Amino acid sequence: MADKKPSAVPRTNQGVRRSTTPSGVTHVRTYQSGQYVVVGNHLAQHRELSLTAIGLATHILSVPEGTPVDIRSLAERFPEGRDRIAFALRELEAHGYLRRVREHTESGRLVTRTYAHHTPPAAEAAASPGRVRAVTIPARPRAQAAAGAEVPEAPQEDDQACGGASPAPEPVAPDGPDLPGPPAPPAEVTPPDRHQEKALSLLAALRRTDDRLILSLRDVKRLAPLVIAWFANGATDAVVHRALTTDLPVVVKHPAGLLAHRLGELLPPPLPVAPPPPPVTGADGPVRRHPFQDCEGCDRVFRAPEPGRCRDCRAVPAAGEVLCAA
């Protein structure tokens, strides 16, 4: 007698399609007629941004223009504290997704305006050459062309390739003499950022001051945007170095976390705009220069309160004038 099963086999959900992979995520897509925002994979799958920064950027891109996105407003909207929100905003600003500019309004009030870039220049430059990829296939010999040999077609690539898609097969060149292909275009060399080089050098050289501040290459690249924020606010190398190496605890277990905390909490405010130089004033008030005048004798331009002749022409008597004897 066969054993009875204690429970029936669970039925498959008819509304969800079966996935071809045994594990991992399965997307259950629903048509969105409105109320949605388009987020690029360069942001959603960013390798260097934290999860808080990616979620915060998605929220900022979804709100209408004019919505306040300062630290206080975001802290009232989300359960994260001000420190985590401020750190995420600095991450987005360092990678080009946000740009905060101080501007004067028509009434003369100084405000901070936030510009949210849906596609930062770095991601747009990286995606533009990958839209269309040309596959060069060497020309086949005439003997094979006459025999009707088949030539493999160039693979076609979609504009929005999925991250898990298998790579396109490489074209198989037919047998025959190798023919030189067209020369490859020269690669564009992007000049390195001056602040980025200074930040990387400063973080890597901290172990010379204290052996406990040894950082890995990944930690140096992760902390570099925070140091660049100090440089953008007017701090020098000596100021940043003093803030990171002064009054260290006796036991330093996580040097990267300690430096990240100091860079985020001790960030100085930006330097105020230097006031314009005061006008030159005399004993009786501001000095006003006389307007330009054309000399009636030699057409020379000189400064005087009223039209007339210049100093040289006044020294020579004009025609018809008689000098009186002293």
Backbone hydrogen bonds, N-H to C=O, Kabsch-Sander energy under -0.5 kcal/mol:
donor,donor_aa,acceptor,acceptor_aa,energy
14,Q,12,T,-0.6
16,V,13,N,-0.9
29,R,27,H,-0.7
33,S,31,Y,-0.7
39,V,37,V,-0.6
43,L,40,G,-1.3
44,A,40,G,-2.4
45,Q,41,N,-2.3
46,H,43,L,-1.3
54,I,50,S,-2.1
55,G,51,L,-2.3
56,L,52,T,-2.4
57,A,53,A,-2.4
58,T,54,I,-2.0
59,H,55,G,-2.0
60,I,56,L,-2.3
61,L,57,A,-2.3
62,S,58,T,-1.0
63,V,59,H,-1.1
67,T,64,P,-1.4
74,L,70,D,-2.3
75,A,71,I,-2.1
76,E,72,R,-1.6
77,R,73,S,-1.2
78,F,74,L,-2.3
85,I,81,G,-1.8
86,A,82,R,-2.7
87,F,83,D,-2.4
88,A,84,R,-2.2
89,L,85,I,-2.3
90,R,86,A,-2.0
91,E,87,F,-1.7
92,L,88,A,-2.3
93,E,89,L,-2.2
94,A,90,R,-2.1
95,H,91,E,-1.6
96,G,93,E,-0.8
97,Y,92,L,-2.2
98,L,92,L,-1.2
99,R,115,Y,-1.5
101,V,99,R,-0.6
101,V,113,R,-2.8
103,E,101,V,-0.6
103,E,111,V,-2.8
105,T,109,R,-2.6
108,G,105,T,-1.6
111,V,103,E,-3.0
111,V,109,R,-0.6
113,R,101,V,-3.3
113,R,111,V,-0.6
115,Y,99,R,-2.7
115,Y,113,R,-0.5
116,A,114,T,-0.6
117,H,97,Y,-2.4
117,H,115,Y,-0.6
118,H,116,A,-0.6
124,E,120,P,-2.4
125,A,121,P,-2.3
126,A,122,A,-1.7
127,A,123,A,-1.7
128,S,124,E,-1.8
131,R,128,S,-1.0
134,A,132,V,-0.5
136,T,134,A,-0.6
137,I,135,V,-0.5
145,A,141,P,-1.9
146,A,142,R,-2.4
147,A,143,A,-1.6
148,G,144,Q,-0.6
148,G,145,A,-0.6
149,A,144,Q,-2.3
161,A,159,D,-0.8
165,A,162,C,-1.0
173,A,171,P,-0.6
190,T,188,E,-0.7
197,E,193,D,-2.0
198,K,194,R,-1.9
199,A,195,H,-2.4
200,L,196,Q,-2.5
201,S,197,E,-2.3
202,L,198,K,-2.4
203,L,199,A,-2.3
204,A,200,L,-2.2
205,A,201,S,-1.5
206,L,203,L,-1.0
207,R,204,A,-0.5
208,R,205,A,-1.2
209,T,205,A,-0.6
209,T,206,L,-0.9
210,D,206,L,-2.1
213,L,210,D,-1.7
215,L,213,L,-0.6
220,V,216,S,-2.2
221,K,217,L,-1.9
222,R,218,R,-1.9
223,L,219,D,-2.2
224,A,220,V,-1.1
227,V,223,L,-1.6
228,I,224,A,-2.4
229,A,225,P,-1.6
230,W,226,L,-1.2
231,F,227,V,-2.0
232,A,228,I,-2.5
233,N,229,A,-1.2
234,G,231,F,-1.5
235,A,230,W,-2.3
240,V,236,T,-2.1
241,H,237,D,-2.6
242,R,238,A,-2.3
243,A,239,V,-2.1
244,L,240,V,-1.6
245,T,241,H,-1.4
246,T,242,R,-1.4
252,V,250,V,-0.5
253,K,251,V,-0.6
258,L,254,H,-2.0
259,L,255,P,-2.4
260,A,256,A,-2.3
261,H,257,G,-2.1
262,R,258,L,-2.1
263,L,259,L,-2.7
264,G,260,A,-1.8
265,E,261,H,-2.5
266,L,262,R,-2.3
271,L,233,N,-0.5
282,G,285,G,-3.8
287,V,280,V,-1.9
288,R,286,P,-0.5
289,R,287,V,-0.5
293,Q,302,F,-3.6
295,C,300,R,-3.0
296,E,308,G,-1.6
299,D,295,C,-1.3
302,F,293,Q,-2.5
304,A,291,P,-2.0
314,R,310,C,-1.9
315,A,311,R,-1.1
316,V,312,D,-0.8
321,E,318,A,-1.8
